[in-house]
Amino acid sequence: MSTGDLAKALGVSRGAVIRWVNAGLITPDVTTPGGHHRWDVKRVREQLRGQRKRDE
């Protein structure tokens, strides 16, 4: 799914997703030759859960 679709699925802004990528909190499944990210929402949720556990 696109970054915008991921943001909607997670209930956050597109900018938040981009900040998370830039901070290294999540990584896209695919980056197109044009630089667009594609995501698996289940995998992103797992990445965020893992990050939350590390922060505790």
C-alpha positions in Angstrom: 0.0 0.0 0.0 1.1 3.6 -0.4 2.3 5.9 2.3 -1.0 7.8 2.4 -2.9 4.5 2.7 -0.7 3.3 5.5 -1.2 6.6 7.3 -5.0 6.2 7.1 -4.8 2.6 8.2 -2.7 3.6 11.3 -4.8 6.7 12.0 -1.9 9.1 11.7 -0.8 11.7 9.2 1.3 11.0 6.2 4.0 13.3 7.7 4.1 11.1 10.8 4.9 8.1 8.7 7.6 10.0 6.8 9.1 11.2 10.1 9.2 7.6 11.4 11.0 6.5 8.2 13.5 9.3 8.6 14.1 8.4 12.2 14.7 4.7 11.3 11.6 3.5 13.3 10.1 1.8 10.3 11.3 0.6 6.9 9.3 0.2 3.8 8.8 -3.2 2.1 9.6 -1.7 -1.3 10.9 1.6 -2.6 10.0 2.2 -6.2 12.6 3.6 -8.7 10.8 6.9 -8.3 11.4 6.9 -4.5 7.9 6.0 -3.4 7.5 3.6 -0.5 5.2 0.6 -0.4 4.1 -0.9 2.8 2.6 -4.0 4.5 0.6 -2.6 7.3 0.9 -5.8 9.4 4.7 -5.6 9.2 4.7 -1.9 10.1 2.6 -2.5 13.2 5.1 -5.2 14.2 7.9 -2.8 13.8 6.1 -0.2 15.9 5.3 -2.7 18.6 8.9 -3.8 18.7 10.0 -0.1 19.0 7.5 0.4 21.8 8.9 -2.6 23.7 12.5 -1.3 23.4 11.4 2.1 24.8 9.9 0.6 27.9 
